Amino acid sequence: MADREPVLKVENLTITYDTEKGPLHTVRNVSLQIAPGEIYGLVGESGSGKTTFARGVVRYLPSNGKITTGRISLSGTDLATLSHKQIRKVWGSRVTMVHQDPNASINPSMLIGDQIAEAMRVHLGLNKKQAGQKAIEMLNKVRMPDPELVARRYAHQLSGGMLQRVLIATAMATNPEFMIMDEPTTALDVTTEAVILDLIRELMSEYNTAILFITHNLGVIARICDRIGVLYAGELMEEGPIHEVFRNRLHPYTRGLLGCVPRVDASKKSITLSSIPGFIPRPNQLPPGCIFAPRCDLVEEACQLERPPLVEIGPSHLSSCRRVDCLRTRTKEVEQAREERIEELGPVVLEARNIKKYFPFSGGLTALVRGKKSVKAVDDISIRMRSSFTLGIVGESGCGKTTLARCIAGLEEATSGEIDLEGEHLDYSVSRREPAVLKKIQMVFQNPDASLNPQLPAGYSVARPLTLLRNMSKKQVQERVKELFAAVSLPPDYIDRLPHELSGGEKQRVAIARAFAADPVLMICDEPISSLDVSVQASLMNLLAELQGTAGTAYLFISHDLAAVRHLSDWIAVVYLGRLWEIGSAEDVFVPPYHPYTEALLSAIPIPDPDIEQDRIRLKGSVPSALNVPPGCRFHTRCPRKIGAVCETEEPPWREMEGGHRICCHIPIDELKTLQGGGLLKKAGQGGNR
Amino acid sequence: MQKQPQENSENRMALKKFFRRLRSNPTIFIGFMIVLIFLFIAAFGPFLAPYPYTQQNLSERLQPPSDDNIFGTDQFGRDIYSRILVGSRDVLVVAGSGTVLAVFFGLLLGLFSGYRGGYFDEVVMRVMDVILSIPPLLLAMVILFSLGPSRVNVIIVVGFLYIPMVARVVRSVVLDLKTRQYVEAARLRGETSAYILYKEILPNVLPHLAVESSMRFSYSIFLVASLGFLGLGVQPPSPDWGLMVGESRTWFHQARWVLFFPAGAIAILVVGVGFMSDGLRRMLLPGGVSDG
């Protein structure tokens, strides 16, 4: 591919924002090329300038942003010198964009078909009828079921995955030379993400479009990109063909990023994740030498003096690290092995039996006509947890995992079922529980921005449970707050800071400290890391594992990120449509035999290693509504291993295996074993290191 | 203790920041300046006025603005300039007290209604809807006819009329805040509702409340002026601006200044308060949250 004339050629691009505090050079001296049909993955932490770069390339910047130096050529046209009028003609016809949030990118008051047709009418000069027909054609191309029907629908009638297909169809409609995809799958479930990525891959080979694919997820890059560029604080650190970069990782930052990603074949018991210390510098506070030097573990004096250039170190493989030779010889993984903890079953902490939570679906008049219905968010789930034990709950969004956790916490009143904590019966509602019980269950929430009161200092939030639940004196509280801040690795002067002075990861650390202040026996972690950068995720997971080791708390860890769940959990429960389908130790759940749903989830995980080939098991459609649960096995509508009428009529039985591993499926265990063979991951060629 | 000096300097920093933001936007700055000037006039009006506001001079009736009477004189030969200066106190006190009343009760109702939800919320909000469904001026007239026109009664009426609006804004903010995770964390550790409302929710309502209060204030000025104009508010010989506009109706063919200056004073004050509330909104609620 490299010998073909590139579609996009960017040379020494610098983008500057004018701010109150003077100019900010957000992207500096970035050069890259993308060939037709090539997918170029741009990766980096948030704040590294990925989106600014992408927008700058097509001159789609906010009014205070401008290109200060550099040339951008799109098949010979110099984009940097075009007038505003001319560039408007380029947008939408020769360059298109797919955004992250499909809900915000589609006009909710316009029919889907008209929306796709609009671009073609404007740029290709088609009349209404032709464009309408072409729109349906495009929907067909993106494998939309019932394209004619979908074209006559509005955005709110489609699921997130379908909307993303519509966006891709719109972007492809004018047959552009160059397309920007800005985190197109970040908002989607893993299973949907896998389907969309497959689709992008297929379409690209057909259309020969050059794509700039922006994401923070290295797994996604490994799955679909041909080349990768690693952006850090506005500069390229490493660039090269995907296999080269992932195999050799010749920049400490690339190495750090990859080390942060939890692996599906190892857990907290065997390894600690590596994390990158410190923060990404702001463009006006760059260090004089190598910009990564302050966070680098290979740094030497020369690194801090001069900014190293991006040099070729292999076949079209560039790195800006001075110490490439040192990196070549060093072992790839810098992760520390952990002493295997001796497995000892602690006392049972929580026992939840047959938990059900039905939300009444009050449709006003409709309820009168059709009778009362309810959303069965959680329908008969039982779990048991021991101390120093982590139960991971996985499932697609809307499967009821958060509702289950909130029922146990008492924030939502369960409809029926029993919750026992350390042998004592628990009331459904948190407001009727005794203080002595309250302190035993604490929660860490998903959104770091909403989990701390913006008007109260961080220390206050941590101190409050101490005074309220543990009756400590003022002095003891002060002492304990300091200890807790130290335990979550925050400097003591953070105690007086207000939440807006903290970063997302720091806020989440304060939230963890607040939860631990009550000295709970059970901690519920509801997606505590999913909105954070990989390096922050890694350090928080390490922190959680470490705190569990010292405090012996049981964790109920909820996430849609299977690799994170695998890393932290001892046991894993797979939930779909309000019910459990598989439960077992983390090791057992990740190797066959598994429930067909687990199998699909696992095959969808984007693994940050392009040399691993995963079996492709893709689920059709989206999760059915919890208002109309399918009869029989709830998964039969999407199950790739459906065996026949039994699945539609009869509820499947639980099948038990060694070690308490249980699967709820009509297919007998032995048959599942033969069907699923040796597992989903196959290493292409050899490679013992991963 | 030792924290005092640090807190002081922090306060000063915050104040400096506030003034920097003020200066960076001329509209906001103008708004605050206008309000400050009127407050100054209200406080020292009687000392600034060249004549007593009731002093009649029947030989100088309806004189145009001149060196002696810079805003001219009215139908009794009273100095309009002096009357406007003194009258500012009436407007600000009556409209201000009315606003305070509305904000206080509106805040309480909104907080409890939003936080408790259920039937309590339903009942309170429907009552609010009933009050809102009657045109405010009509309702004010009905109440004032039965209570009799007086300064205190106007304050009560203004307060009563604007309680629903404040309550609705506060309630909508509370509905959003009570699902925040820090509130849930407080519930998980067994905090009482009173604590959650006071410590976790109220501080986050205050910015919204400040913006809403300043808006209510500008509406209150209007309402007080309207009631004065209709003769239902403050009674003569008080130099109420609305009343002055009302009385000038008969004369303004001969003497436009009788109408122009009090009406202009009302307009400038309302515009000033409007700018101020716009500025508060931009400073306190960046990102723009709906005002209910």
Interface residues (C-beta under 8 A of the other chain):
Chain A: A409 G410 L411 V430 S431 R433 P435 L438 K439 I441 Q442 M443 F445 Q446 N447 A450 S451 L452 N453 P454 Q455 L456 S461 R464 P465 L468 L469 A511 R514 A515 A518
Chain B: R180 Q181 Y182 E184 A185 A186 R187 L188 R189 G190 E191 K199 E200 P203 N204
